[in-house]
Amino acid sequence: MYRNDKVIRRYSEPFKLKILAELTIGKHTKSELCKLYSIAPTTVNVWIKKV
């Protein structure tokens, strides 16, 4: 899907939980996880608010 020439990615629930688990246990910081998995920081913030 495209919106304003940008790809809209859909992430699976297990993937989201994996990222949040790594963030919770302190394995990586939020910025490190975003760079490592190519996720926007605002996306991770949304996931945190939903959990």
GICOR-V573357 format. One record per backbone hydrogen bond with DSSP energy under -0.5 kcal/mol. NH is the residue of the N-H (numbers start at 1). CO is the residue of the C=O. E is the energy in kcal/mol with one decimal. If there is no record, write none. Layout:
nh:NH co:CO e:E
nh:NH co:CO e:E
//
This chain:
nh:3 co:6 e:-2.0
nh:6 co:3 e:-1.1
nh:8 co:1 e:-1.9
nh:9 co:7 e:-0.7
nh:16 co:12 e:-2.2
nh:17 co:13 e:-2.6
nh:18 co:14 e:-2.0
nh:19 co:15 e:-2.3
nh:20 co:16 e:-2.5
nh:21 co:17 e:-2.3
nh:22 co:18 e:-2.3
nh:23 co:19 e:-2.0
nh:24 co:20 e:-2.4
nh:25 co:21 e:-2.4
nh:26 co:22 e:-0.5
nh:27 co:22 e:-1.7
nh:28 co:22 e:-0.9
nh:33 co:29 e:-2.4
nh:34 co:30 e:-2.3
nh:35 co:31 e:-2.0
nh:36 co:32 e:-2.6
nh:37 co:33 e:-2.6
nh:38 co:34 e:-0.8
nh:39 co:34 e:-1.9
nh:43 co:40 e:-0.8
nh:44 co:40 e:-1.5
nh:45 co:41 e:-2.1
nh:46 co:42 e:-1.9
nh:47 co:43 e:-1.9
nh:48 co:44 e:-2.3
nh:49 co:45 e:-2.1
nh:50 co:46 e:-1.7
nh:51 co:47 e:-1.2
//
